[in-house]
């Protein structure tokens, strides 16, 4: 005869952060990294791209 277990004992894992919170925080972190890469890209952008004709000095 199988042993009767209470609901809490029958759980297979411990309670952790809800998955939705982890997904939202991950999305926010990804957006922050993207924003940082955009700022860095603008900062290193050359003032005269190679395809544009140069103006005489």
Backbone atoms as SQL, in Angstrom:
CREATE TABLE atoms (id INTEGER PRIMARY KEY, chain TEXT, resi INTEGER, resn TEXT, atom TEXT, x REAL, y REAL, z REAL);
INSERT INTO atoms VALUES
  (1, 'A', 1, 'UNK', 'N', 0.835, -1.169, 0.000),
  (2, 'A', 1, 'UNK', 'CA', 0.000, 0.000, 0.000),
  (3, 'A', 1, 'UNK', 'C', 0.891, 1.247, 0.000),
  (4, 'A', 2, 'UNK', 'N', 0.626, 2.200, -0.928),
  (5, 'A', 2, 'UNK', 'CA', 1.453, 3.406, -1.005),
  (6, 'A', 2, 'UNK', 'C', 1.306, 4.273, 0.240),
  (7, 'A', 3, 'UNK', 'N', 2.398, 4.914, 0.570),
  (8, 'A', 3, 'UNK', 'CA', 2.424, 5.805, 1.723),
  (9, 'A', 3, 'UNK', 'C', 1.685, 7.095, 1.396),
  (10, 'A', 4, 'UNK', 'N', 0.899, 7.603, 2.299),
  (11, 'A', 4, 'UNK', 'CA', 0.193, 8.872, 2.084),
  (12, 'A', 4, 'UNK', 'C', 1.120, 10.014, 2.490),
  (13, 'A', 5, 'UNK', 'N', 1.233, 10.987, 1.604),
  (14, 'A', 5, 'UNK', 'CA', 2.073, 12.152, 1.860),
  (15, 'A', 5, 'UNK', 'C', 1.225, 13.406, 1.863),
  (16, 'A', 6, 'UNK', 'N', 1.643, 14.347, 2.666),
  (17, 'A', 6, 'UNK', 'CA', 0.933, 15.632, 2.652),
  (18, 'A', 6, 'UNK', 'C', 1.314, 16.390, 1.382),
  (19, 'A', 7, 'UNK', 'N', 0.578, 17.432, 1.073),
  (20, 'A', 7, 'UNK', 'CA', 0.838, 18.212, -0.140),
  (21, 'A', 7, 'UNK', 'C', 2.236, 18.792, -0.148),
  (22, 'A', 8, 'UNK', 'N', 2.656, 19.326, 0.973),
  (23, 'A', 8, 'UNK', 'CA', 3.971, 19.964, 1.033),
  (24, 'A', 8, 'UNK', 'C', 5.101, 18.952, 0.895),
  (25, 'A', 9, 'UNK', 'N', 4.943, 17.775, 1.427),
  (26, 'A', 9, 'UNK', 'CA', 5.981, 16.759, 1.319),
  (27, 'A', 9, 'UNK', 'C', 6.038, 16.170, -0.089),
  (28, 'A', 10, 'UNK', 'N', 4.943, 16.202, -0.813),
  (29, 'A', 10, 'UNK', 'CA', 4.897, 15.615, -2.148),
  (30, 'A', 10, 'UNK', 'C', 5.527, 16.530, -3.202),
  (31, 'A', 11, 'UNK', 'N', 5.798, 17.770, -2.842),
  (32, 'A', 11, 'UNK', 'CA', 6.432, 18.689, -3.798),
  (33, 'A', 11, 'UNK', 'C', 7.793, 18.163, -4.188),
  (34, 'A', 12, 'UNK', 'N', 8.151, 18.337, -5.451),
  (35, 'A', 12, 'UNK', 'CA', 9.433, 17.825, -5.909),
  (36, 'A', 12, 'UNK', 'C', 10.544, 18.855, -5.810),
  (37, 'A', 13, 'UNK', 'N', 10.208, 20.095, -5.732),
  (38, 'A', 13, 'UNK', 'CA', 11.236, 21.128, -5.659),
  (39, 'A', 13, 'UNK', 'C', 10.872, 22.171, -4.630),
  (40, 'A', 14, 'UNK', 'N', 11.846, 22.988, -4.286),
  (41, 'A', 14, 'UNK', 'CA', 11.557, 24.050, -3.329),
  (42, 'A', 14, 'UNK', 'C', 10.996, 25.251, -4.067),
  (43, 'A', 15, 'UNK', 'N', 10.337, 26.092, -3.351),
  (44, 'A', 15, 'UNK', 'CA', 9.766, 27.290, -3.951),
  (45, 'A', 15, 'UNK', 'C', 10.889, 28.258, -4.288),
  (46, 'A', 16, 'UNK', 'N', 10.810, 28.817, -5.477),
  (47, 'A', 16, 'UNK', 'CA', 11.829, 29.763, -5.922),
  (48, 'A', 16, 'UNK', 'C', 11.158, 31.001, -6.493),
  (49, 'A', 17, 'UNK', 'N', 11.937, 31.784, -7.210),
  (50, 'A', 17, 'UNK', 'CA', 11.375, 32.965, -7.852),
  (51, 'A', 17, 'UNK', 'C', 10.386, 32.533, -8.927),
  (52, 'A', 18, 'UNK', 'N', 9.303, 33.226, -9.037),
  (53, 'A', 18, 'UNK', 'CA', 8.381, 32.917, -10.138),
  (54, 'A', 18, 'UNK', 'C', 9.066, 33.168, -11.484),
  (55, 'A', 19, 'UNK', 'N', 8.763, 32.349, -12.429),
  (56, 'A', 19, 'UNK', 'CA', 9.420, 32.407, -13.737),
  (57, 'A', 19, 'UNK', 'C', 9.180, 33.747, -14.420),
  (58, 'A', 20, 'UNK', 'N', 8.020, 34.323, -14.243),
  (59, 'A', 20, 'UNK', 'CA', 7.714, 35.602, -14.897),
  (60, 'A', 20, 'UNK', 'C', 8.673, 36.691, -14.444),
  (61, 'A', 21, 'UNK', 'N', 8.995, 36.728, -13.174),
  (62, 'A', 21, 'UNK', 'CA', 9.912, 37.752, -12.662),
  (63, 'A', 21, 'UNK', 'C', 11.298, 37.557, -13.274),
  (64, 'A', 22, 'UNK', 'N', 11.749, 36.334, -13.364),
  (65, 'A', 22, 'UNK', 'CA', 13.059, 36.058, -13.952),
  (66, 'A', 22, 'UNK', 'C', 13.078, 36.463, -15.425),
  (67, 'A', 23, 'UNK', 'N', 12.011, 36.181, -16.153),
  (68, 'A', 23, 'UNK', 'CA', 11.947, 36.554, -17.567),
  (69, 'A', 23, 'UNK', 'C', 11.937, 38.076, -17.745),
  (70, 'A', 24, 'UNK', 'N', 11.205, 38.780, -16.911),
  (71, 'A', 24, 'UNK', 'CA', 11.142, 40.243, -17.010),
  (72, 'A', 24, 'UNK', 'C', 12.497, 40.855, -16.687),
  (73, 'A', 25, 'UNK', 'N', 13.148, 40.373, -15.639),
  (74, 'A', 25, 'UNK', 'CA', 14.463, 40.903, -15.279),
  (75, 'A', 25, 'UNK', 'C', 15.469, 40.608, -16.385),
  (76, 'A', 26, 'UNK', 'N', 15.405, 39.434, -16.975),
  (77, 'A', 26, 'UNK', 'CA', 16.296, 39.103, -18.087),
  (78, 'A', 26, 'UNK', 'C', 16.071, 40.013, -19.284),
  (79, 'A', 27, 'UNK', 'N', 14.819, 40.314, -19.567),
  (80, 'A', 27, 'UNK', 'CA', 14.494, 41.202, -20.670),
  (81, 'A', 27, 'UNK', 'C', 15.013, 42.611, -20.393),
  (82, 'A', 28, 'UNK', 'N', 14.864, 43.072, -19.168),
  (83, 'A', 28, 'UNK', 'CA', 15.371, 44.400, -18.807),
  (84, 'A', 28, 'UNK', 'C', 16.902, 44.455, -18.908),
  (85, 'A', 29, 'UNK', 'N', 17.572, 43.400, -18.473),
  (86, 'A', 29, 'UNK', 'CA', 19.028, 43.360, -18.582),
  (87, 'A', 29, 'UNK', 'C', 19.476, 43.345, -20.038),
  (88, 'A', 30, 'UNK', 'N', 18.777, 42.600, -20.875),
  (89, 'A', 30, 'UNK', 'CA', 19.113, 42.568, -22.299),
  (90, 'A', 30, 'UNK', 'C', 18.914, 43.949, -22.925),
  (91, 'A', 31, 'UNK', 'N', 17.858, 44.639, -22.555),
  (92, 'A', 31, 'UNK', 'CA', 17.624, 45.997, -23.052),
  (93, 'A', 31, 'UNK', 'C', 18.701, 46.964, -22.594),
  (94, 'A', 32, 'UNK', 'N', 19.162, 46.810, -21.366),
  (95, 'A', 32, 'UNK', 'CA', 20.220, 47.666, -20.840),
  (96, 'A', 32, 'UNK', 'C', 21.528, 47.441, -21.592),
  (97, 'A', 33, 'UNK', 'N', 21.852, 46.196, -21.887),
  (98, 'A', 33, 'UNK', 'CA', 23.064, 45.891, -22.648),
  (99, 'A', 33, 'UNK', 'C', 22.943, 46.442, -24.070),
  (100, 'A', 34, 'UNK', 'N', 21.780, 46.286, -24.676),
  (101, 'A', 34, 'UNK', 'CA', 21.554, 46.808, -26.026),
  (102, 'A', 34, 'UNK', 'C', 21.737, 48.329, -26.036),
  (103, 'A', 35, 'UNK', 'N', 21.162, 49.009, -25.047),
  (104, 'A', 35, 'UNK', 'CA', 21.266, 50.466, -24.940),
  (105, 'A', 35, 'UNK', 'C', 22.737, 50.866, -24.809),
  (106, 'A', 36, 'UNK', 'N', 23.489, 50.154, -23.998),
  (107, 'A', 36, 'UNK', 'CA', 24.909, 50.448, -23.834),
  (108, 'A', 36, 'UNK', 'C', 25.678, 50.255, -25.135),
  (109, 'A', 37, 'UNK', 'N', 25.352, 49.215, -25.889),
  (110, 'A', 37, 'UNK', 'CA', 26.015, 48.981, -27.167),
  (111, 'A', 37, 'UNK', 'C', 25.675, 50.082, -28.173),
  (112, 'A', 38, 'UNK', 'N', 24.449, 50.566, -28.147),
  (113, 'A', 38, 'UNK', 'CA', 24.051, 51.662, -29.034),
  (114, 'A', 38, 'UNK', 'C', 24.824, 52.932, -28.700),
  (115, 'A', 39, 'UNK', 'N', 24.940, 53.254, -27.423),
  (116, 'A', 39, 'UNK', 'CA', 25.683, 54.447, -27.003),
  (117, 'A', 39, 'UNK', 'C', 27.150, 54.317, -27.419),
  (118, 'A', 40, 'UNK', 'N', 27.729, 53.145, -27.222),
  (119, 'A', 40, 'UNK', 'CA', 29.123, 52.911, -27.603),
  (120, 'A', 40, 'UNK', 'C', 29.288, 53.031, -29.118),
  (121, 'A', 41, 'UNK', 'N', 28.342, 52.508, -29.878),
  (122, 'A', 41, 'UNK', 'CA', 28.404, 52.589, -31.333),
  (123, 'A', 41, 'UNK', 'C', 28.351, 54.018, -31.838),
  (124, 'A', 42, 'UNK', 'N', 27.547, 54.846, -31.198),
  (125, 'A', 42, 'UNK', 'CA', 27.473, 56.249, -31.589),
  (126, 'A', 42, 'UNK', 'C', 28.772, 56.958, -31.211),
  (127, 'A', 43, 'UNK', 'N', 29.359, 56.596, -30.087),
  (128, 'A', 43, 'UNK', 'CA', 30.579, 57.253, -29.623),
  (129, 'A', 43, 'UNK', 'C', 31.770, 56.952, -30.538),
  (130, 'A', 44, 'UNK', 'N', 31.829, 55.759, -31.121),
  (131, 'A', 44, 'UNK', 'CA', 32.982, 55.414, -31.957),
  (132, 'A', 44, 'UNK', 'C', 32.712, 55.612, -33.447),
  (133, 'A', 45, 'UNK', 'N', 31.545, 56.129, -33.784),
  (134, 'A', 45, 'UNK', 'CA', 31.191, 56.339, -35.185),
  (135, 'A', 45, 'UNK', 'C', 32.114, 57.388, -35.807),
  (136, 'A', 46, 'UNK', 'N', 32.697, 57.099, -36.975),
  (137, 'A', 46, 'UNK', 'CA', 33.584, 58.089, -37.599),
  (138, 'A', 46, 'UNK', 'C', 32.789, 59.300, -38.068),
  (139, 'A', 47, 'UNK', 'N', 33.434, 60.472, -38.022),
  (140, 'A', 47, 'UNK', 'CA', 32.728, 61.687, -38.423),
  (141, 'A', 47, 'UNK', 'C', 32.562, 61.770, -39.934),
  (142, 'A', 48, 'UNK', 'N', 33.453, 61.131, -40.703),
  (143, 'A', 48, 'UNK', 'CA', 33.357, 61.135, -42.155),
  (144, 'A', 48, 'UNK', 'C', 33.428, 59.688, -42.651),
  (145, 'A', 49, 'UNK', 'N', 32.282, 59.052, -42.905),
  (146, 'A', 49, 'UNK', 'CA', 32.308, 57.669, -43.394),
  (147, 'A', 49, 'UNK', 'C', 33.087, 57.565, -44.702),
  (148, 'A', 50, 'UNK', 'N', 33.638, 56.402, -44.981),
  (149, 'A', 50, 'UNK', 'CA', 34.533, 56.224, -46.141),
  (150, 'A', 50, 'UNK', 'C', 33.830, 56.426, -47.481),
  (151, 'A', 51, 'UNK', 'N', 32.539, 56.300, -47.547),
  (152, 'A', 51, 'UNK', 'CA', 31.823, 56.447, -48.822),
  (153, 'A', 51, 'UNK', 'C', 31.527, 57.888, -49.194),
  (154, 'A', 52, 'UNK', 'N', 31.623, 58.814, -48.254),
  (155, 'A', 52, 'UNK', 'CA', 31.309, 60.227, -48.538),
  (156, 'A', 52, 'UNK', 'C', 32.538, 60.941, -49.102),
  (157, 'A', 53, 'UNK', 'N', 32.316, 61.840, -50.060),
  (158, 'A', 53, 'UNK', 'CA', 33.457, 62.617, -50.576),
  (159, 'A', 53, 'UNK', 'C', 33.948, 63.592, -49.512),
  (160, 'A', 54, 'UNK', 'N', 35.249, 63.791, -49.495),
  (161, 'A', 54, 'UNK', 'CA', 35.817, 64.698, -48.508),
  (162, 'A', 54, 'UNK', 'C', 35.737, 66.120, -49.017),
  (163, 'A', 55, 'UNK', 'N', 35.540, 67.047, -48.116),
  (164, 'A', 55, 'UNK', 'CA', 35.508, 68.450, -48.483),
  (165, 'A', 55, 'UNK', 'C', 36.944, 68.965, -48.493),
  (166, 'A', 56, 'UNK', 'N', 37.264, 69.871, -49.421),
  (167, 'A', 56, 'UNK', 'CA', 38.636, 70.403, -49.449),
  (168, 'A', 56, 'UNK', 'C', 38.896, 71.258, -48.220),
  (169, 'A', 57, 'UNK', 'N', 40.145, 71.230, -47.737),
  (170, 'A', 57, 'UNK', 'CA', 40.469, 72.014, -46.515),
  (171, 'A', 57, 'UNK', 'C', 40.511, 73.497, -46.740);
